Amino acid sequence: MDASPTKLAIEQIAERITDAVMEHRLPPGIKLVEEKLASAFGVSRTKIRQALTLLAKEGLVTLHPNRGAFVKRPTAVEARDLFATRRLVEPEIVRNVIKRACPENLARLRVHLEEEAEARRQGDRRRIIRLSGQFHMLLAQVSGNSFIEKLMGELCPLTCLIIALFDEPQTPACPEDEHSQIVEAIAQRDEVRAIELMLNHLDHIERELHLDSPTERDIHWEALYG
């Protein structure tokens, strides 16, 4: 049984706001009004403020002095620049992973693919998005280049946020089977094919995004969280 609104912890409030963003019930750019959230959750504004601060640290919310909190909205230019950067970086990751494609590393990649498949079977959109980002982080780790791994540590979470905000809620967060095709090409040490698959994968994700969708929407806060 869910906790009553008055007993919700800060983390639970943050989690429910995150759910609403990931499920597109709260659009990017919308202002998160403390008073309305406090009323909807049945908690103090102080508690809401703490939850919003937590979400700001996680990169989902931006806080503006004297203006309040807003669901983060990366611009279309930022999103396109991000994918352009990833198209430069990830072919090098693939090359290095192929050089280090020992049975242990391939096994790690295949275990991760199984986790992704299970999330798809359960229809767990948030987990699919998270695991999709972790797949690319795992490739960066296996590649053995600590500088690239650090860069991907910045790019992957932002990509996950962009996917969560700008693709269709009913469509897969990451195209099914494309990760497994990349892993199989790596296992076969087919560098040309693996890089081609990776670039097509990134292009596919970017094409599915609705980067210029409007953000204005009436939100019924009590219905959303009451």
Helices and strands as residue ranges (DSSP letters): G 5-7, H 10-22, E 31-32, H 34-41, H 45-57, E 61-64, E 68-71, H 76-99, H 103-122, H 125-143, H 146-166, H 178-187, H 191-208, H 221-225
